[in-house]
Amino acid sequence: MSMSPADLFVVCKNPDCGAEVSPYVTECPYCGTRLRKRAPKLDKGLQRASSSRRVPSPALGRLRRGEIPGIRADRAPYATWLLVLATCGVWVASRADVSVLENLGASSPLGSHWWRAFTTPFVYWDPFASFGSGVYQFATLFAVALFGWLLERRHGSLVVLAVFMIGASGGDYLALQVGSSGAVLGANGGALALLCAWAVPDMLARRVKRPYDGDLLGTAAIALGLLAMPIVRPGEASAIAGGVGVVWGYVAGLALARREIR
């Protein structure tokens, strides 16, 4: 005997659940596991199912390039590329003219050069001049590229730019105003803000024993490495900037987690 589309079901992907659920839902009602990125579109035939007893197969809207039925293609991480390329561009320019570092980097007091708080996150001392500077730049750019990409997949480009710039520029500015008598360079605050904003929803899910996608242990290791950068490069990375990035990233992560629940 043939089976009608209404009798079909899907099995929850969570190995601890495995429940049979309707193909018309986006999340498992038993464990909350995400089954698809958007719900199928039901055509008007479903509204007449009670009289005709014929239920159409679930259908999605018109697919874009790179999509398969039921799965939306990941958006390109344009904002993350922009942040990484801007840092690399400043480094290339400084190789041609070292005064670029002096003109874009910030030192205390800022005075009328307040705008340097927005440029100094992209400035690092020559990574080939010493081992410590190279470690700082590589670790920071790695974290920005990784967690910026992950966060952009969830929430889009504007969120990544806002989280990074407030964490990086705000952290460097506060460090120069209250805690440093020299230069403050780099974006350890911005990198930590992106990391925390991405990790907080997974931390909340773990607390209530819901499934989550990330590797919190690996994330914690990267966070500890970034927090140790002021020890590796005391004249470049700032502990105050890193602390601002952590606090801002945590607040942003809570707001984004609430947005996901809604």
LUMMI-305959 format. One record per residue (C-alpha): residue number from 1; residue in one letter; x, y, z. Coordinates in steps of 0.001 Angstrom, whole numbers, plus 524288, in hexadecimal, padded with zeros to 5 digits. Each point is the difference from the previous one (the first is absolute). Layout:
% residues N
PT   seq   type      px      py      pz
PT   NUM      A       X       Y       Z
...
This chain:
% residues 262
PT   seq   type      px      py      pz
PT     1      M   80000   80000   80000
PT     2      S   80555   80D45   7FC3F
PT     3      M   802E7   809E1   80A79
PT     4      S   7FA77   80DBD   7FEE5
PT     5      P   808B3   80BC9   80272
PT     6      A   7F89B   802B6   80C9D
PT     7      D   80501   7F323   805A0
PT     8      L   80E46   80362   7FDDE
PT     9      F   808EA   803DC   80B23
PT    10      V   80E22   80389   80294
PT    11      V   808E1   7FAE2   80AA2
PT    12      C   8066B   80998   80963
PT    13      K   80E9C   80171   7FD5F
PT    14      N   8035A   80039   80E8A
PT    15      P   8055B   7F268   8032E
PT    16      D   7FAAE   80124   80DD5
PT    17      C   7F23C   802BA   7FAF3
PT    18      G   7FD10   7F923   7F314
PT    19      A   7F191   80386   8009F
PT    20      E   7F752   7FF61   7F401
PT    21      V   7FAC5   80D99   7FD4E
PT    22      S   7F824   806FC   7F5A0
PT    23      P   8072C   80450   7F398
PT    24      Y   7F977   80D4D   80181
PT    25      V   80777   80461   80C2E
PT    26      T   80D45   8069C   800DA
PT    27      E   803A2   7FB2D   80DA3
PT    28      C   7FDC1   7F341   8071E
PT    29      P   7F505   80258   809F1
PT    30      Y   80634   7F64D   80964
PT    31      C   80E2E   80494   800F1
PT    32      G   80093   80CB6   7F844
PT    33      T   809E5   7FB3F   7F5E4
PT    34      R   7FFF2   80828   7F382
PT    35      L   7FAEA   7F7A2   7F4C4
PT    36      R   7FFED   809DF   7F4E7
PT    37      K   802F8   80E70   7FE54
PT    38      R   7F25C   8041D   7FC0B
PT    39      A   7F293   7F9D4   7FFD3
PT    40      P   7FA54   7FA87   7F35B
PT    41      K   7F637   8089F   7F8F5
PT    42      L   7F29A   7F9C4   7FF4A
PT    43      D   7F808   80317   7F3F1
PT    44      K   7F18D   802D7   7FFFB
PT    45      G   7FC95   7F1C5   7FDEF
PT    46      L   802DC   7FD5B   80E48
PT    47      Q   7F501   8091C   803F6
PT    48      R   7F65E   7F71C   7F8F3
PT    49      A   8058C   7F37E   805ED
PT    50      S   7F455   7FDFD   808E7
PT    51      S   7F6BC   7FEE6   7F46A
PT    52      S   8088C   7F9BE   7F58E
PT    53      R   8083E   7F7D0   8097C
PT    54      R   80BA2   802B9   7F753
PT    55      V   80BC8   8064E   80641
PT    56      P   80A93   80543   7F6DD
PT    57      S   80E4D   7FD05   8023A
PT    58      P   8077C   80A6E   80783
PT    59      A   805DF   809E1   7F6AC
PT    60      L   80A08   80AB5   801E2
PT    61      G   8002D   80CF3   7F903
PT    62      R   80881   802AA   7F450
PT    63      L   80DEB   7FBC2   802D2
PT    64      R   80BAB   808CE   7FE4A
PT    65      R   80CC4   7FC1A   7F9C9
PT    66      G   807AA   7F64E   80859
PT    67      E   7F418   7FB4C   80797
PT    68      I   7FA1B   7F29D   80130
PT    69      P   7F1FE   7FD7B   8043D
PT    70      G   7FE44   8025B   80E92
PT    71      I   80D34   80664   80241
PT    72      R   8034F   80E46   7FDE0
PT    73      A   80DB0   80297   7FADB
PT    74      D   8093B   80681   809B0
PT    75      R   801F3   80E82   7FDEB
PT    76      A   80DA4   80462   7FC57
PT    77      P   8077A   805F0   80B8E
PT    78      Y   80248   80D3F   7F9A1
PT    79      A   801AC   80785   80CB8
PT    80      T   809FC   7F63F   8051D
PT    81      W   807B1   800BD   7F353
PT    82      L   7FFB5   80ECE   800EF
PT    83      L   805A1   80020   80DD3
PT    84      V   80AE7   7F67D   7FCB9
PT    85      L   80371   80679   7F30B
PT    86      A   80021   80D7F   8064D
PT    87      T   80A1F   7FB4A   809E1
PT    88      C   8081B   7F9AD   7F553
PT    89      G   7FEF7   80C55   7F7C7
PT    90      V   80546   80874   80B03
PT    91      W   80B58   7F68E   801D2
PT    92      V   8034C   80040   7F165
PT    93      A   7FF7C   80EE4   80009
PT    94      S   808E7   8008D   80BDD
PT    95      R   80A1E   7F7B7   7F8FA
PT    96      A   800CA   80A95   7F5A8
PT    97      D   7FF8C   80B5A   80999
PT    98      V   80207   7FDC4   80E84
PT    99      S   7F9AE   80D1F   8032A
PT   100      V   7F2D9   7F974   7FD63
PT   101      L   80126   7F969   80D42
PT   102      E   802A7   80CE5   806A7
PT   103      N   7F4B4   806D5   7F920
PT   104      L   7F5C1   7F57C   8027D
PT   105      G   80475   7FA61   80D04
PT   106      A   7FB41   8065C   80C9F
PT   107      S   807A4   803EA   80BFE
PT   108      S   7FC50   806B3   80CA1
PT   109      P   7FB4D   80A79   800C3
PT   110      L   7F775   80014   7F3D7
PT   111      G   7FCD1   80E66   80085
PT   112      S   7FA76   804CD   7F322
PT   113      H   803A2   7F325   7F967
PT   114      W   7F41A   7F8F0   8059D
PT   115      W   7FD4F   7F9E0   7F2B0
PT   116      R   80C07   7F77B   801B0
PT   117      A   7F813   7F799   80956
PT   118      F   7F928   7FB0C   7F3B0
PT   119      T   80C87   7FD6A   7F85D
PT   120      T   808F1   7FA65   80A62
PT   121      P   7F8E8   7F2B2   8004E
PT   122      F   80578   7FDB7   7F25F
PT   123      V   80DF8   803BD   80389
PT   124      Y   80A98   7F6CD   80515
PT   125      W   80EA2   801A0   800FA
PT   126      D   807B7   7F8F5   7F587
PT   127      P   7FD72   7F175   802B8
PT   128      F   80D62   7FC9F   7FA48
PT   129      A   8070C   80927   80952
PT   130      S   7FDF3   7F71F   80BB6
PT   131      F   7F9CF   7F2FD   8034B
PT   132      G   7F653   805C7   809A8
PT   133      S   7FA12   809A5   7F676
PT   134      G   7FDF0   7F55E   7F5E7
PT   135      V   7F904   7F75B   809F1
PT   136      Y   7F70B   80B22   8040C
PT   137      Q   7FC0D   80386   7F226
PT   138      F   7FE1B   7F1F3   7FBA8
PT   139      A   7F804   7FC21   80C04
PT   140      T   7F747   80BEB   7FEF1
PT   141      L   7FD88   7FEC2   7F16D
PT   142      F   7FD6C   7F172   8016E
PT   143      A   7F5A1   80283   80A6A
PT   144      V   7F9D1   80B16   7F823
PT   145      A   7FF65   7F797   7F3B8
PT   146      L   7FAA2   7F3F8   80700
PT   147      F   7F5F0   805E9   80926
PT   148      G   7FC6B   80B05   7F6C3
PT   149      W   7FCB3   7F5CE   7F5BB
PT   150      L   7F829   7F7B1   8099C
PT   151      L   7F8A1   80BBF   80540
PT   152      E   7FD4F   80533   7F261
PT   153      R   7F9FA   7F317   7FC01
PT   154      R   7F65A   80175   80B25
PT   155      H   7FCF1   80E7E   80018
PT   156      G   80589   806D4   7F40F
PT   157      S   80A34   80A32   7FCD1
PT   158      L   7FAE9   80BA0   807BB
PT   159      V   80063   7F86D   80CB8
PT   160      V   80E23   7FC0D   7FDB4
PT   161      L   80437   80DF0   7FCF2
PT   162      A   7F8E6   80584   80BE0
PT   163      V   8053F   7F5C3   80972
PT   164      F   80DE5   8014B   7FAF7
PT   165      M   800E6   80ECD   7FF35
PT   166      I   7F9F1   8028E   80D50
PT   167      G   8088A   7F5A9   80653
PT   168      A   80C83   803F8   7F8F7
PT   169      S   7FEE1   80ED4   7FF47
PT   170      G   7F8E7   80151   80CEE
PT   171      G   809EE   7F76E   806CF
PT   172      D   80BBA   80707   7FA4A
PT   173      Y   7FA22   80D50   802FC
PT   174      L   7FD44   7FC9E   80E3F
PT   175      A   80D84   7FA0E   80179
PT   176      L   8063F   80C84   7FAF8
PT   177      Q   7F78E   808B7   80881
PT   178      V   80162   7F920   80D11
PT   179      G   80A2D   7F56F   7FFB3
PT   180      S   80B50   80254   7F6CD
PT   181      S   80AAA   80A22   7FEC2
PT   182      G   80522   7FAA5   7F30D
PT   183      A   7FAB1   7FA4F   7F35F
PT   184      V   7F491   7F6A2   7FF0A
PT   185      L   7FF49   7F871   7F34C
PT   186      G   7F8A9   7F499   7FA61
PT   187      A   7F265   7FA71   801BE
PT   188      N   800B0   7F66A   80B45
PT   189      G   7F3B4   80692   8054E
PT   190      G   7F8E7   7FE3B   7F31C
PT   191      A   8043E   7F1D4   7FEB4
PT   192      L   7FB64   7FCDE   80DD7
PT   193      A   7F323   80704   7FD82
PT   194      L   7FD4F   7F794   7F3F7
PT   195      L   803F4   7F3B3   80746
PT   196      C   7F735   802BA   80BAD
PT   197      A   7F468   80471   7F7C1
PT   198      W   800A1   7F325   7F89F
PT   199      A   80272   7F756   80BED
PT   200      V   7F5B4   80566   80969
PT   201      P   7F42A   7F9C8   7F91E
PT   202      D   806EB   7F2D7   8002D
PT   203      M   8036E   801C9   80E59
PT   204      L   7F1BD   802B1   80318
PT   205      A   7FBCB   7F40B   7F838
PT   206      R   809CC   7F790   8074B
PT   207      R   7FAFC   8050E   80D01
PT   208      V   7F239   7FB33   7FD14
PT   209      K   8053C   7F392   7F987
PT   210      R   7FB87   8037F   7F258
PT   211      P   807D1   7FC0D   7F3ED
PT   212      Y   809A2   80A28   7FABE
PT   213      D   8095B   8007B   7F488
PT   214      G   80C7A   80604   8054F
PT   215      D   80C3C   7FAEA   806AF
PT   216      L   7FFF4   8074D   80CEE
PT   217      L   80CA6   7F9B8   804B8
PT   218      G   8077A   8046F   7F3F7
PT   219      T   7F9A8   80D5F   800F1
PT   220      A   80473   80147   80E23
PT   221      A   80DFC   7FCA1   7FC05
PT   222      I   8000B   80A99   7F594
PT   223      A   7FA35   809C0   809A8
PT   224      L   80AB6   7FD32   809ED
PT   225      G   80A39   8020B   7F576
PT   226      L   7FA5E   80D3E   7FC77
PT   227      L   7FF10   80403   80E3F
PT   228      A   80E77   7FCAF   80188
PT   229      M   80421   808F9   7F4DA
PT   230      P   8029D   80BBD   80908
PT   231      I   80A50   7F78C   8069F
PT   232      V   8061D   7FC4B   7F2F2
PT   233      R   7FF4A   80DDE   7FA79
PT   234      P   7FEB3   8096C   80B91
PT   235      G   802FA   80BF2   7F799
PT   236      E   7F613   7FC89   7F5B0
PT   237      A   7F483   7F7F1   8052E
PT   238      S   7F816   8051A   80B7B
PT   239      A   7F993   7F831   80ADB
PT   240      I   7F5CD   80AC7   80177
PT   241      A   7FC8A   7FF1D   7F191
PT   242      G   7FEA8   7F147   8014C
PT   243      G   7F740   80175   80BE3
PT   244      V   7F732   80994   7F8E0
PT   245      G   7FF0F   7F65A   7F4BE
PT   246      V   7FBEB   7F4F5   80921
PT   247      V   7F58B   80811   806D9
PT   248      W   7FA85   805A7   7F361
PT   249      G   8004B   7F2C1   7F93A
PT   250      Y   7F8AB   7F9C1   80B60
PT   251      V   7F572   80A86   7FFB3
PT   252      A   7FEC6   7FEF6   7F13C
PT   253      G   7FF6B   7F12C   800ED
PT   254      L   7F4B9   800A9   809B3
PT   255      A   7F88E   80938   7F70F
PT   256      L   8026D   7F74F   7F43A
PT   257      A   7FBDE   7F3DC   80783
PT   258      R   7F33B   806A2   803B9
PT   259      R   7FE21   803D3   7F1CF
PT   260      E   801BB   7F1CC   7FBBA
PT   261      I   7F5E0   7FB55   809CE
PT   262      R   7F60E   809BC   7FAB3
